[in-house]
Amino acid sequence: MIFNNLEKIAIKERLNHLGNNKKRPCKKKIFRSNMMLNPLRLKHLNRIDNLPADMITLNLEDAIAPSRKEEALHNIALFLSHLEYSNSFIIVRTNPLNKGGREEIEFLNNFSFDAVRVAKIKTKEEILEVDRLLNREKEIHISLETKEAFNNLAYFGGVERFTTANLGILDLLTSLGLPQSLVTHDNPTIHYILSKFLVDAKIANLNPISFMFQEYKDEDGFRKWCELEKKMGFTTKACMGPIQVKIANEVFGVSEYELKRAREIKEAFETSSAKGENGFMHEHYGFIDEPIYRDALLVLELS
């Protein structure tokens, strides 16, 4: 916990209690779960130093009523200013640039966190503007929620610290003029959206994070989405609450069998390669050549 007693700090006095702590940058590079938190809920904010989620997103956008956005922003500032360390990669999700996002980024620049995530991005020019506004030590993430961004994501690369795209599938469907009832495990349109988002993000050298499943009590449904998305190639899932985080961490983790296979392939290939042979038959894993070896290295990296 960051504070032992939350009741002593009045809402209108948040900025009078700012601390001087600067959280150390998160060293994690592999992310399985990204949990969204509402900064109006102080008990949740108070635990961002020790949560099981690989990423934590502090949400200033659509879950916060306009009349309370300033309160939420000041809550984030207060807790970040007293945060020394977190197990998680901390992200602040701002409003769209033209709806307060610019001002939020400028206000937050002096506080320590790992990335800003800007909502409703449409063009690469907006990403370049964020790059100019944001302090250099922070990463840039976006929420992909518009048909314009969906159409052009593959061309959004080239900004060194722009690393991550998050799929906001409900807003995207609205932007496309499609009903949200399409979001089912077997819907071909949703499969296409997920596949295109994944491949275009990879073309732009971005980590694609799949959408948040809103029915947080439906654990089986959430697990099915995670399993489907892992088969597609996703490695990270947006989460609502600790139960979803636990499932995502499990599904998107690397199994003991996968680790064992990767280690044995790596060792066998390197032994064979030292003898001048880069393609050979393995008694357990069949034919192994350089592409199989590179895939084993990727598995080990993801672990």
Sequence and secondary structure as in RCSB ss.txt:
>XXXX:A:sequence
MIFNNLEKIAIKERLNHLGNNKKRPCKKKIFRSNMMLNPLRLKHLNRIDNLPADMITLNLEDAIAPSRKEEALHN
IALFLSHLEYSNSFIIVRTNPLNKGGREEIEFLNNFSFDAVRVAKIKTKEEILEVDRLLNREKEIHISLETKEAF
NNLAYFGGVERFTTANLGILDLLTSLGLPQSLVTHDNPTIHYILSKFLVDAKIANLNPISFMFQEYKDEDGFRKW
CELEKKMGFTTKACMGPIQVKIANEVFGVSEYELKRAREIKEAFETSSAKGENGFMHEHYGFIDEPIYRDALLVL
ELS
>XXXX:A:secstr
   S STTS GGGGGGG              SEEEEE TT HHHHTTTTS S SEEEEE STTS GGGHHHHHHH
HHHHHHT    SSEEEEEE  GGGTHHHHHHHHTTS  SEEEETT   HHHHHHHHHHS TTSEEEEEE SHHHH
HHGGG    TTEEEEEE HHHHHHHHT  GGG STT HHHHHHHHHHHHHHHHTT EEEE   S TT HHHHHHH
HHHHHHHT  EEEESSHHHHHHHHHHTS  HHHHHHHHHHHHHHHHHHHTT   EEETTTEEE HHHHHHHHHHH
HH 
